[in-house]
Each structure stands twice: as C-alpha cells, then as structure tokens.
Amino acid sequence: MAYSFPEEVLEHVFSFLSSDKDRNAVSLVCKSWYEIERWCRRKIFIGNCYAVNPRIMIRRFPEVRSIELKGKPHFADFNLVPEGWGAYVYPWILAMSKSYPLLEEIKLKRMVITDESLELIAKSFKNFKVLVLSSCDGFTTDGLAAIAANCRNLRELDLGESEVEDLSGHWLSHFPDSCTSLVSLNIACLVSEVSFLALERLVARSPNLRTLRINRAVPLEKLPYLLRRTSQLVEFGTGAYSADVRSDYFSNLTEAFSGCKQLKCLSGFWDVVPAYLPAIYPVCSRLTSLNLSYATCQNPELGKLISQCHNLQRLWVLDYIEDFGLEELAANCKDLQELRVFPSDPFAAEPNVTLTEQGLVAVSDGCPKLQSVLYFCRQMTNAALFTIARNRPNMIRFRLCIIEPRTPDYLTLGPLDAGFGAIVENCKELRRLSLSGLLTDRVFEYIGTHAKKLEMLSIAFAGDSDLGLHHVLSGCESLRKLEIRDCPFGDKALLSNAAKLETMRSLWMSSCSISFEACKMLAQKMPRLNVEVIDERGPPDTRPESCPVEKLYIYRSVAGRRFDTPGYVWVKKQL
Amino acid sequence: MELELGLALPNSHFVDPINSSNTTILNGNMINIDRFDDNFSQMKMKDDYSMASDGSNQVPIKTLPLLICNGQPNEDEDDDDGHQKRRTFEACYQEIKEENGVVGWPPIKSWRKKLLLNHEGGGGWNTNNIDHRNNIGIRNSMYVKVKMEGVAIGRKIDLRLYNSYQLLTNTLLQMFPRYENCNENDGSFTLLYQDKEGDWMLAGDVPWETFMETVQRIQILRNWKSGSRSTRKSSHIS
C-alpha cells in the first residue's frame, strides 16, 4: 500500500508532537510510522536510568538533541539510599559523545556526575546549550569550569540542589567574554564566594538572561549592582538577605527591585534581616512564585510581605508563617495553586510555632485553585481532612507530613484512615499522595478503591498487615511509583501482586517484612524486573532466608541487571 | 489469606481454584502457584539463582564489578583522597545527627536540613550544634524577651535564628520602629543581656556561642545625648 504522504510530510506532522506519550502512541500505529518517528524524535525522558541503557536508546533514536535522566530513588533525598548505590551518568555521556554529536540538552535528577563527565560534555557537544543538575552529586567546581570555558552557546546552567564540592569560586571566571547566550543561571547551592566582578560582567553581557539565582555568599548590598544590569529578569534568587541596616542600602535595593518590571519569581532569602523585606514591596503585586523556605523571619513581617502578593500562585515558606499567616494568605492570595510549608525545627520535642491543621484548612477554604500541597505539621484530625477534601476536589498533589510517626487524630485519638479516605474519594484527579499519622490497613482499602488516578504514593509507619499493601497494588490502576518505609508489609502481598510491578516504574520498601527468599523468588520469576536487595549487614545468605531484608528496590527494565552495584546491593546472578 | 502468586494481572487470566499440587511453602505459609514452571517446586532456589554481589561484603566500599559493562569502571571517588574523605565525614555527620532519631524522618532534604542546623555561611560542618541536653540533633528554639527602655510592650525573639551580634542588632532595631534611626547617631543605644547567674552584661564581649548558652533576656537602653550614661561603655555595634 503506497502512502499518499511522503515521509517528510509525516515527519513534519510529528514534529508538532512534544509529549512523549503522544510520540509513543504514534510509533505503535505501524512499522512505517515507528521508523519515521524514531528518526525524528529529538527529546528523550528516561524516568529510571536503569530501566534502559545507552545502547538501546541510541539504537532506536539516532537523532536525539535533548535527554532527561533520573537516577536514584526518591528516598535517596532523605539518606535512605546508602552512598555509592549507583546512578552514574558517565556511561551515558560516553555513549552519547560518540553517537549524538549534536546533543544540546542534558537534564539529570539524583544522578552521580563526575568532573570527568562534565569535561566530556564540554568537549563532545559543540552545540551544547542546557545543563540542569537537580539533586545531583559527584562533581566539583572544576567540572563547572570546563563547562563554562567550552560551551560557547550555553543557555542554561542550573545546579538545582546539587551537592557540589566547592573548591573555589574561580570557575565562574571561565566564561569567556564572548559568551553572551545565557538565559538561565542557578548557582544557589554553591557555598564559595564567586568573584562578584566576574558575575556582574557575565550578567551584563547576557541580554537574554531571564533567570538568575545566586548563592548565599553574595551579600545583600551587592544585589542592586546585579539587578540594575539585568532588569529584564523574570526569576531572581537572592543571596544572604542581610546587611547592616542602612538607609542607603535600603533605598538602592528598593530602587533596583522597582526597576525589574518582569520579575515574577523570587527565592533565596537566607539569613533574612526583616528591615529589608519592604524593599521587595514594589514587585509583590507581580509575583506569581515566592520561595521563602529558607527565610527565617516571622510574623508580622512575613505575613505583611505575603499579603501584598495578590497574584501569588506558588508559595514555599517555613512554618513561621503559622496558622495566622496562612489565614492571611487565604484571604489575600486567591490565585494560589501550590503551597509548601516546611518545618523550622523538625527535631524539637515541642512545637516552636503555632502551625496546626487549622492553617491548611483555611487555605483550602480560601484558595479555590489550590491543587498542590506539601505540609509539615504536628497535629491533624479526620475532621480537618474531611473539610480539606470537600473544599478542594481539584487537589492533584497532597503530601502531608505529621512530624511524629503514628500520631493519631488528636480529638478522637483514633487513626486518620477516614480523613485520608475522604481525600482520595473526593479528589478524583489526585496523582500524588504522601501519608502520615496513625493509619491502619483501612486507609489502604480506601486508597485502592478510590485513588484510580494516583501515580505516586509514599507511605511511612503505617498499616497493620499485608492486606494494606495488597489493597494498594491491586487497586491503584495508575500507580507508577510506590515508596514504603517502616510498614509491616510482607511477602504475601508482594508476591501475589508480582505482575503489577511490571506496570510500574519502581517500588521501594525499607524496614518492612520482605524476606530474602521472596526477593529471590520474585527475581527468578519476573525476568523483566530488577530486584535489588540493599542490605548493609553483609551477605544475605549469612542469615536465615526468612529474615527480612533492610531495603528493597524493584524496577522494571529492558536492560537487564546492572553491573555497577556496590558491595551492599544484591541482584540476581545472570543465568 | 490465601493468595495466588500474581504472575499476571488479576483480570487477565482465569484463576484456578486452590489445587494442592500447585502449592508451595514460603515462610511457612501456603502460596498457590498458578501457571507456573513444573519444576518450580523442585528448584533449589539457593543454587540456581543465588544473589550475586559485585564486591566485598563487609562495608559499603566500592569495588570493581565482576562483569564489566561497556568497559567502564565504576564511578568512584577513590582517586581523589580529599573527596573520599569528605564523603566519609559527611556520612558520619549524618549518623551523628540522626542517632537519636529515625533515619530520614521527617522527610526533609539534606540540603534543607543543613540549613536548619547551620545558620553560618554554609559549608561548615559544625558538630557543636549537637545538643545533647535535649537528646536531639539540634537546638530547640530559644525564645528570649527583649525590652527596649521607654517602650511599654516587650517583644520575644527566637535567638536560634541569628548567628551573630550583627544580625541580632539589625533585627532588634527594626523591631522597635520608633527608634529605627537609632544607628544614625553614634552609640545611641546599649545592648544588655541577663546571663544565667542573673547578672546584666554588655552584649558583644563574649563569643556568640557563649552568649547563646547563657542569655536569658535582653534589654536595649537608649543613650541620651545629655550624657547621663557616661559611666557605661556604650555598645556601638554598627
């Protein structure tokens, strides 16, 4: 059958498809479309770097320009994944350096990238434009110097919250004078002072700069020098927001901020001296995103600032905002979509602030567009969760962390099953959920029954038996990522839902009751799953097979087992 | 609860009722195996698919893999001694901090935790922050009363938010807005604090850490231009 459209036309049509899902669907239509599509796919997203390998990727998609890779499991953020587990990007860089000379973008999350990798990137990709390293580690500022020096057309350098070994700030001076292409620079995670002169000059010769996030070491009184040179900034992250209280500093800063007419997003704010907060007032009404989660300032200064941000869509803040501040937020910021409240003193025995379930209820009530919540608090009730669920059926992400594990409803002293049940029942579009507090198997029954769109679930110190896990695995049709710690879930639930695991990206279980024997059985029977036992107590066969493993990470893969595991990771020997 | 070994999704195949010849024992419990290899129950699990490890087993030290993939050695920081040391130290620090709590709980990113622990200019692994008094990793909040002379209503501040006299003074000045112009005039205020013994001391003489350990409350005194405080050393912190 002859096609009425030549390949080029189909290719052109496909070029309008940016979503991976759409492209994957297109490639399944017929062999011909598969072939055309694979030659023109430019962007790849790999949610688990071990689910596939570079060779397979390059073989199928020969003309990639942009790659996004994710490595370690999410719980690595909380030190649950021991050092050296894996997620090394070098093999990918090496393979791409040979096969993708035109590569422009590399975006990594929770991966280990060495200076060697950075140098290879700098050398291999002549048209390299975008480097985003989100929560990565393994590199030093020397690697950054290589990128700065060699990537002539660099547009974006974003170090996210990476752990960089900061040898010195000199790396920034390696950007040649001819580099004028920067659009986005985020060095907030760096500790060392960079040469301010070099930074100022770099900013001055970057007419396209829209995002600038500097590090803590840049003092407040220097900010006007930067802002004046780059008044078209859309996103700005300050350094340490403190200085002697001087009226000239204050007026310079206020004037500099006033000059930034495009500014929509502010962050930084370490070491806040409240006297300088009013310098931001001129831009408050334009702000859509405000990250004050490092700002250790309290009410009334904090509340006064936030209540001027009438167009705020995203707020990240410490619990110094307290219930009172959240009520003000609810009254003033009707466009709010995302709220994250972090704890200022999570390890204290007693609460240091008055932040309770009331604050969250108030925001859920007053902000009709609220759809994404991360909330750390010390007390909760089913009643409050009912109210939140009723108020916000449009909730998409709901992550509640009650600081003390297994905390009950403080009014009824019972579990919070019904409250979370109300959340999953009412919020039919819920995609992400994190549970906390006292919870029995019942909450998992609710989740399995109602949370049909749920893609990611995080569970800690919850449940009574295997039934809990079974409800989730058998009920949550859209589940992609499941992470569990310190729950009494065992072999039965896992093995009887083995097939489900192939439909998911990954499952993490630590301090649960999965035996080594069950891990082996699963690994044996499910060849397309990688079953990793992470146990720092030594070889599993020195313990009875029924002994629970410390940690377990299971993920589907077409690449087979990996060969870069450290000593404490146990995987099935190749048959 | 009698469960099937779920090799396929629940709705994708017909499930046999319990058939004793298809059962096996796992951890002392009966598991019904449906659509399974005939010789599964005879398989010696230990030998056929023993778990392999690629390196030494005692400590989480990286070693070369038994099988090389793409000819790439493991990404390892061993080549740079300093780097390796720093990582070990980091790991130790994490353990010190969390030994009295649960690892990784509450779920706060390391980056953020560091900031909560260490308000100084970052990077300093200051193990002095460990507060054994409270048996937890970091200090509790430290609220002290602040009274300005001539102002009826005092304030309370959390001293844990500050890491230097400078920061404290700047904030205090802002707290009492009527006196915002204080620092325009040299030495126009004096900062005093009451220590554990009940004595009133001049702020700024002892190191910040010592001050933090002993301060009970703070008072701000105005120095009138008439010089009535000439007997005191003015605390010109600017």
Interface residues (C-beta under 8 A of the other chain):
Chain A: P54 R55 F75 D77 F78 N79 L80 P82 E83 G84 Y88 Y90 P91 L94 A95 V112 T114 S135 G138 T140 E161 E163 E165 D166 C189 V191 S192 R216 A217 A240 S242 A243 D244 V245 W270 D271 V273 P274 A275 S293 Y294 T296 C297 Q298 F342 P343 S344 D345 P346 F347 A348 A349 E350 N352 F376 C401 I403 P405 S434 S458 A460 D466 L467 H470 S474 R485 D486 G490 D491 K492 A493 L495 S496 N497 A498 A499 K500 T503 S515 F516 E517 A518 C519 K520 M521 A523 Q524 K525 M526 V533 E536 G538 P539 P540 D541 S546 R562 F563 D564 T565 P566 G567 Y568 V569 W570 V571 K572 K573 Q574 L575
Chain B: M1 L3 E4 L5 G6 L7 A8 L9 P10 S12 L26 N27 G28 N29 I31 F36 M43 M45 K46 D48 Y49 S50 M51 A52 S53 D54 G55 S56 N57 Q58 V59 P60 I61 K62 T63 P65 L66 L67 I68 C69 N70 Q72 N74 E75 E77 H83 R86 R87 A91 Q94 E98 G101 V102 V103 G104 W105 P106 P107 I108 K109 S110 W111 R112 L115 L116 H119 G121 G122 G123 N134 I136 G137 I138 N140 S141 D158 R160 L161 N163 Q166 L167 N170 T171 L173 Q174 M175 E180 N183 S238
